[in-house]
């Protein structure tokens, strides 16, 4: 065409280059907020405008159906007179399913096959375990399901599994179950989600089928390439094997989904595996100020495995990054609420504000603080803390101990975890309760040990009632949060979570730990349950603007004028479990997650860290995250909210905390949960982290047997002294392990 399409004038030079370079392999490094969707949609429009391909000859792959619909709408808006339906624009799995249906018979399927969801998968696996005589308490059906998904994401058929793919001692059995499972799927004409790519790859091993599709797709465009897994990588490589006109758009610095199979290496090796690759960097950001972008760049520069780019903006330098130092996580939560109210004076739209946390348990204190200060909020990509299933489960146990007539609590506690009491047995409990006008608990007492229900159900019911009765007897001598720990341990609830291989299981464990911390603030179970009821009754008006509260993982792709990033402490962010399991590779992904958090902010960014955080009702010192040290100091404003009267650290220790040149070496050894000892609710604290507070209160000589007072726990007697740490037996709260500076001699 002699005249360039008008829509090209809307692009900056690098975007224009990415749109017009349609021949050969292209890698577009699209930094946060640089307009990657505009580039992708304009590139599709340009290809069609140039008459070099028909809509059916363009394969455009996204990760969500919503993104595919949005792209189609934007292409149509650019070229309304030339656009026809694009049959090959969609997600990896929807396109894979379409190809398989076209050739199902080639792999011994009917094209009417059904796609099983995760629950259906687990149900089928349970059937197989039962038929094979395998104990589900030894081999978790959910673990088998997750392992099969993992292998399929790596494009491994049952026959491909070797010793190198077995990560645990039971994986050999799981590999055999995989063979049986896959045969069963085909026998009942079903596929699961992972098959939609794996079976497509198997089809492409048939030369004629691969040739048909690789010849048809003259141009391939891929969104969010940094999030592709091995199977998706192979699928794309096979389809682009003829024309090689593949354009992959993404940002290696935002690869944060390795836990669900994403391979950041796919992007890093693109240039090596595709000859004559043209790499184009989109670095002009249209979202944020330069101080925010430069801070993000200074942080991510510490990653070794990256392609490299420097974001910039034409929106000026803007405000510096605020780094807030608070005494405790509670003070941090209050600070966030107050700062939001302050910003609302100039920006009354709460929709432009977000709080992004590393772990879901952090939201509890923040939610309560937002409610306290009447700040409207919404949970994005999740539910409110006290509405989460695991929290409701835990509270139902506690409610039952304190009120045995509570039928709602009884049903929930009895049925989770599963204890061999099926629908028929539970139905008999309900019928007996109705016939004799009893509570479910009273009816269960009558049925327990009887022959009216199966022996296993009878035994389980007896054990359950015994546990509730024993814990009821403890209510006069133990605190209700300690009783909850006993309930969850002895009922098997915590064991159920520990054995659950779902990625959300760790968050559930952390949330329950946070629940026990929250309970410490209330004098009685009645007061605590009333508090929960009041929080749950907070008015939810859909039309009002609200602050968004979510995890960093859920925030990818979103943007806000004001962003708060709490909990930047070693062990929390970067998360200790990630460090322990993946080492430096894990730290690099955590750093990319921090990069994502920073680049969500348009104008104002607040990062906060606390000197102390409460773990299992003990206040423990925290170490500032290494990520704060990696920010350009010229771009940040340090703000201390630490009071001399409440500061648990001396000024000298604060100076050491912030300035110690060896601090980076100490950081990996910090506070973190010991997940292997989860049932005992223990906290691990590295000795070297304790060394950072060794000078606390040296002027106060505390001795065994001495009477002391604590602001929260009241009067107590010192039972053990270990440097700055003391064990105190409080009159009303039992033994606590504390830092000595929290105590006053009597």
N, C-alpha and C positions, 0 to 999 in steps of 0.2 A: 504494500500500500504506500502511496506517495505521501499521504498525510498521516502523521502519527495520531493514533486515537487520543481523544481528549483526556481520557482517564489517566494516561501516562504522565500528564503534567502535574498530577497530584503527588507524585513520588519524588523522594530525594534521590540523588545520584546513585547511591548504593542499592536502594530499592529498585530503581529503574534497571540497573545492571542485572539484578537477580531475576527480574521479570523477563528481560529480553534474551538472556543467555539460556536458550531452550535446548540447545544441542549438547549431547554428551552428559556425563555425570556432573552434577552440581551439588555442592554442599553449602548451604546458607546458614551461617552462624548468626542466629537472630537473638540478640541480647534482650533482656527484660524490657518490655515497653517500646520495642523498636518497630512494631508494625508488621509482624510476621504473617498475620492473617490477611492483611491487605496485600502483601507480596504474593501469597499463595493464590488468593482469589483473582488478583489482577493477572497473574501468570496464566491461569486457566483461560481467562477471557482473551488474553493476548494470543495464546495458541490457537484458539478458535477463530479469532479475528484474522489471523495470518493464513487461514485455510490449510494448515499443515496437518490437521487431524480433525476427525469428527468427534462429537461428544462420547460416543461409544468406544473410542480409541484412547481415551484418557482415563487412567486409573488414579484416583485421588483418595488417599487413605488417611483417616483421622482416628482418634481414640474414643470419641463419643459420638452418638447419633446426633446430639445437639449441635456439635461442631460441624458435622456434615451438612445438616440442614441450614445452618447459618452461612456456610460457605456457598451452598447452592443459591441461596437467596441473594448473596452479595454478587455472585457472578451474573445472575440474571439482571440485577440492577445496573451492572456495568454494560452489558450488551443485550438489552431486552429484545431486540429484533433478530438476534442470531442464536440466542440460547434455546436449546432444547433440553429435555430431561437428560441428566447424566446418569446412566444406569450403573456406572462403576465408581460412584462417589459414596463412601461409607466407611464403617469401621473395619478393622482387620477381620473380625469374626463374622460380621454380616456378609462381607464379600466372600470369605472362605466358605460359608454355608451355601452361598449361591452357586459357587463353582462345584462344590460336592454334589449338590442336587442335580446339576447338569450331567454328572458322570458317576452317580452312586453305584450303578451296577458294576463298574470297573473294579470296585473294592468290595463287592459282594453285599451291597446295601440296596434297599429300595429308596427311591427319591422322596418317599413320604416319611423318612426317618424323623424321630422325635429327638429334641435336644433336652437332655436332663439338666435340671438346676442342681445346686450344691446339696440341697436336702435330699433330692432323689439319688444323687451319687452316694451319699452316706447310707441311705436306706438299702441300696443295692449291695454296698460293701458289707453291711451288717448281715445280710442274707448269706453272702459268701463266707464270712467268718464263721457263721453258725454251721453252714453245710460242711465246712472243712474242720470243724471241731476245735476252732481257735477261740481262746478266751479274750473277750473284748476288754477286760481289765488289764490284760497284758499287751494287747495290740489295739490301740484306740482307732476306731473307724475314722475319726476325723484326721488322725495322723496319716492313715493310709490314703485318704482322699487328698490331703495336702501334698503328700509325697508323689502321688500319681500326677497331680497337676504340675508339680515341679518338674517331673520328667517330661511331661508333654510340652511344657514351655521351653524345654531344651531340645524339642523335636526328637525325643527318644521313644521308639516303640518298645514293647516288652522284650523283643529279641535283641534290642540294642543295649540293654542294661548289662553292665559288667561290674566287676568288683570295684572299679574306680568310682562308680556312681552310688555306692552304698556308704552312707554316712554314719550309720549306727548298727548295733549288733542285731537289731530286728529287721533291718532293711532287706536282708536276704529273703525273709519270709514275705515281706511287703512286695518284693519283685515278683514272687510267685503268685501272690494275690492279684497283682497287676495283669498277669497273663490271663488268669481266670476271669477277672473283671472285664477285660477287653473282649474276650470271647463271648461273655454273657451280653455285653452291649450289642454286639453284632447279631447275636441270636434273637434279640428282642427288637432289632431294627432301631437302635438308639445310638446317639453320640452324646458326649458331654462337651462342655465349653472348650476344653483344651484340644479336643479332636477337630474342631473347626479349622484349625491351622495344620495340625499334625496329619490328618487324613488328606488335606489339600496337598501337602508336601509329598505324601505317598502317591497321590495321583500324578503329580508333576514328574515322578520317576518313570512314568509312562511317556515315552518320547513324543508321540503324536499329540497327547493332551497338553504337554508343556509347550510344544511348538505352536499349538493353536492360540494359546493365551499370550505367550511372549511375543508372537508375531502381531497379535491384535493390538496390544498395548504399546502404542508408539511413544507415549509419554506417561511417566509415573511420577506422582508428587506425593510426598509423605510429610505429614505434620507431626510435631513433637518426636522427632526421630531419636532423641536421647532417651526416650522411655521404652524403646523397643526391646523385646527379649530375643533369645536365640532363635526360636521358631519363626518369629516375625522377620528377623534378619534373613534367614534362609529363604523364606517365602518370597521376599522382595528381590533377593539376589537371583533366584530362579526366573522370576517374571521379567527381570530387566536384562536377562542374559543375551538377548538378540539385538535390541536397539540401543541399549545402554543410556537411554535418555531418562535418567532418574534424577530427580531433584529432592534432596532430603533437607528439611528445614527443622532447626531445633537449636537448643542451647545446652552444651555440655555442662555449663556451670549450674544448670537447674535440674540435673539428673538426681532425683531424690527418692526413687522408687525401687531400689535394689531388692527390698524385702518382698516385693511382689514379682520379681523376675527380671526387671529392667537391667539392661547391660549398657553402662556408660561407654564401654569399650567399642560398641557398635559405631559410635560417632567418631571416636578417636582413631579407629583404623580405616575409616571410609576412604581417605585419600590413598592409603597404601594399597587397598584392595580394588580400587577403581582407577585405572590408568587415565591420565589426562583430566583428572578432576579439577574443576574450577571452584575455588573456595571464595565465597563472598561474605564479608563481615558486615552485619547491620549493627552499627554502634551508636547511632543517634537515637537517644531515648526521648519519647514524647510524654513521659509520665512524671518524672521526678526532677528535683533540683540537682545541681552538680555536687553539692556537699554529700547528698545521699548516695549518688552514683559513685563518687570517688571513694567514699567509705566502703561501699560494697566491693569495689575493685581492689582496694588495699587488703581487704579480708581474703577474697578469693585468690589473690596472688600467691598465698601460702600453699595452695594446692599444686602438686607437681604434675598430676595427670590431667592436663587441660590443654585446649587448643589456643586459648588466649585471645582477649579482646579488651578494649577500653571504652566503656560507655561514657557518653557526654550528652549535655542538654543545652538548649538555647534558652532555658528558663531561668538563668542566673544561678548564683551560688546558693541562695536561700539560707535558712537557719542551720546552725551547727547541730550535730547529733547530741542529744541529751543523754548522758550516762548517769543514772540515779543510783546512789548507794543508800540502802535502807538497813535498819536494824534487823528486821525479820520479814518473813513472807507475808505476815499479816499487815505489817506497815507498808509493804510493797503494794498489797491489794488496795489499801486505803489511799495510797498515793495515786494509783491509777484512776480511781474513781474521782478524786479531787481534781486531778489534771484534766480529766474529761470534762468536768463541770466548768473548769476555767476556760478551756478551749471553746465550750459551747456558747460562751459570751460573744465570741467573734464568729463562730461557725455553729449556728444552732441546729444544723442537720447532723444528727447522730449517725446517719447512714454513712457518713464520710469518716467514721472512726472505727478502729478495729484493735482488738487485743489478741495477739497470736502466741500461743503457748507451745512448748515442746512436748509436754505430756498432759493427757486429759485430766489427771488428778489435780493439776494446778488450778483448774477452773473453779473448784469448790470455794476457796477463799475469795477469789475475784468475784464470783457470782454474788456471794453474800455481801461483799463490800459495795457492789453496784446497787444491790437492793437497799442496803442501808442508806446510801446517798441518793436514792430515788433516780438512778440512772437507768433508762430503758435499755434492754439488751436482748439479743437473740443468739442462740447457739447455732452456728453454721456447720452443716455436715455432721451433726450429732444431736444429742439431747441434753437437757439440763442435768446437773450432777445428781440430784436426788430423784430424778426420774429414770435413771439408768437401771437396767434390769438387775445387774449385780448388786446395786445399792438397795433396791426394793427387796431382793432376795434376802440380803443380810438383815435388813430391818424387820422383815417378816418373822425371822427366827426370834429376834429380840422381843417383838410385840407379843409373840406367843408365850414366852417365858413370863412376861408381866401380866398377861391377860389371856388365860386359856380359853375363854369363850369367843375369842376372835377367830371366826371361821375363815375369813379371807386370808389372814396370816397363816393359819394352820394349813390350808390347801397349798399355798405357795411354798411354805417351808417343807412340807412332806414330800412334794413332788420334785424338788430340786435340791440336791442332785437325784437322779433316778436311783431307787433303792429296792427295785423288785416288786413295787406295788403298782400293779397295772390298773387299767380302766375298770375291770370287773371288781377287783378288790376295793378300789376307791368308791365305786358305785355302791357297794354293800355298806360302806361307812356312811355314805350320804343317806341311804335308805333307812338304816338303823336310827340315825340321828333324827330323821323326819318322823319315823313311827313312834319314837319314845320322847320326842321333844327335847332332845339333847344337843349339846354342841358337838361338832365333829371330833373334838378332842375327847369328850366323854364317851362318844360312840366307839372311838378307837381303843379306849381303855377296855371296853367290854369285848371287843373283837381280838385284841392282842393276845396271842397265845392260844386262841381257840382254833378249832378245825373247820370253822365256817369260811375261812379263806385259805389259799394255798400256804404250805409250810414256809416257803421263802418269804412271802408277803407278811405272814404272821410274825416271823422272827424279826423282820425289818421294822415292823410296826412297834414291836416290843422294845427294840433298841432305841427307836426314835422317841418314844414316850419316856423311856428311862433317862435319856439325855435331857429332855425338857424338864423333867422333874428334878434331876440333880442340879441343873442350872437355876431352877426356881429357888431351891434351898440356899443357893449362894447369894441371892439378892440382898440379904441382910449383912453380908460380910465382904462382898466384892463389888467393885465399881462396874457399872453396866457395860462399859466398853471392854473391860477384861472378860466379862461373861460372853460378850459377842465373839471374842477371839476363840474361846473354848467351844462355843457352838459351831463356829465355822470350821474349826479344826476337826472336832470329833464327829461332826455330821458327814465329813468327807467333801464339804463344799470347796475348801481350799485345794484339796488334792485334785478335785475335778478341774479346777482352773489351771493347776500346774501341769496336768496331763493334756490339757487342750492345746493343740499345736496351731490353732488359729492365731493370726497376727495380733488380734485384739485381746488375747488372753492376758498378756503382760499388763496392758492398760487396765484391765479389770482388777488385777491383783493390786496395782498401784491405787486404784480408786477405793478399794476396800480398806487399804491402809490409811488413806486420807480420811475415810469415814471414821475410823477409830480415833484419829487425831481431832476431828471436828467434835466428837463426843466429849472430849476432855473439857470443853468450855461450858458444859452444862452440869448443874448440880444433881439433876434427876432425869430418869428416863422420860417422865411426863413432860418436863420442860423441853427436852430435846425433841420429842415427837411433836409437841405443839409448834416448835420452831420450824420443823419441816413442813407441817401443814400450812403455816402462814406463808412460807416461801412458795409452796406449790400453788397457793391461791393468788399469787401476784397476777394482776390483770394483764392479759395478752391482747393488745389492740393491734391488729394487723396493719392498720393504716399509719400508725405512728412510726416515726423514724427511730431506729434503734442502733446501738453500738453492736458490732459483730464480734462475737467471741468464738474462736476456733483454734484448731491445731495449725501449726506451720504447714503440715502436709496438705491440709484442706485449703490453704490460702493461695496455692499456686494458681496464677492466672488472674487473681483479683487485685484491686488497687484501692487505696484510701488516702485521704489527705493527711490524717493523723493516725499513726501506727504505734502501738505499745508492744514491746517485746520483753516480757518478764522472765525471771528465772535463769539469767545467763550466769550459771555457776557450774563448776566442774562436777561431773557425775549426773547432772541434770541436762546440761547443754554445753558441751557434747555429752550425750547420754552414756553412762558407764557401761551399760549392757552392750551398746554398739562398739565401744572401745574394746571391751573384753573379747567379743566374738570376732571382730573384723580388724582390729589393730589400726594401722595407719590408713588403710582403705576405708574403714568405717569413719575415722575422724574426717577424712576428706568429704565423705558424703554428708556428715553432720555440718561441715563448713559450707557445703553447697546449700544445705537447708537454711543456715543462717543468712546466706546470700539472698535466698528467695525471700526471707522475712524482711530484710532491709529494703529490697527493691519493690516491696508492696507499697512503700510510703511515697507519696507525691510531694508533700511539703514539710511535714514535721515527723521526726522519728525519736521515740523514747525507748531506751534500753535500760533495764533495771536489774540489779543484783542485790542479794541480801547477805548480811553478815552471818545470819543464823537462819536455819530452817528446822521445823519440828518434825522429827521422825519417831514414830511410835511413842509419842508423848514426851520425848526428850528433846531439848533444844541442842542442836549440834552446829558447830561452826561450819560455814561454807567457804569455799575458795572461788574467787572470781573466775569466770570463764576465760580461757586462753583467747577466745574470739574477741574479747574486749581489747586485749593487748595488741591484737593484730589490726585493729582499726587505726587509721592515720590520726595521731594525737592532735595534729593541727586542725582537724575537722570536728573534734568533739568538745563538749562542754561538760565537765564533771560537776555533779551536784550532789552534795552529801546531805542526807536527811537524818544523820546519826546524832543523837543527843548525848551530851557528856554524862547525863544522869542515868541513861538507860543503855548506853553503849557497852556491850559485853567485852569490847576489846580496848586496850590502852592505846593512846595516840601512837606510841612507838610501834605497836603491833600493826596499826593501820598503815603506818608508813612502810613497814616491811611488806605488808599485804599488797600494797600498790606499787612498790618500787624495787623489791628484791630482784636482782638480776638473775638469780637462779630459780625464780618462781616458775618459769615455763617447764623446767625439769621436774618440779614438784607436782605440777598440775594433774598429770594422769592418775596420781595416787590420791584419791579424794573420796568424798562421801559417796556411797552408793548402796543400794539394797543388795543383800546376799540372797539371791533368788533360790539358791539350792537349800537354804534353811528357811524357806518362806513360812512353813507351818509354825515356826516359833516366833515369827514377826521380829526377827533380829535385824539390826542395822550394822553395817560394816563401816568402820572409820579408820582410815590408814594412819599409822603412827606418825608418819611424816606430816600429815595434815594437822595432827594434834600439836606437833612441834611449833607450828605457826602461832599458837596461842599459849606457848609455854610461860610467857612472862606475865600472864594475867594475875593481878591481885597478889603479887609476891609480898606486899606489905601486910597482908592479912594471913596470919598463920592459923590454918584450920587443923583441928585435931580430932581424932576418933573420940566419940562420946560428947563432942561439943554441940550445944544447942544453936540452931541457926534458923533464920526466917527467909522465906521466898515469897515474892510478891503474889504469885499465883497459888502455890501449894501450902502457904502458911508455915506453921512451926514444924520443925523436924530435928532429928538427931543424926550426926555424921557417923556412918558405919564403916566407911573405908575412904582413904585418901590416896590418890595416884597422881602426883604432880598437880596440875590445874584441874583435874577431874575428881569429883567426890561422889560417893554414894550416900544419899540421905534417906532416912526412913521418916517420911512425913506422917504426922498424926492422923491425917484424914485421906492421904493419897498413896500410902505405901512407899516402897523404895523407888527412888528416881536417881538416874545417873546424870549429873549436871556439871557445867563449868562453874568454878568457884565464884566467879564474879557476879553470878546471879544471886548469891547468898549474902545475907547480913548476919554477923555474929550477934547472939542475944546477950 
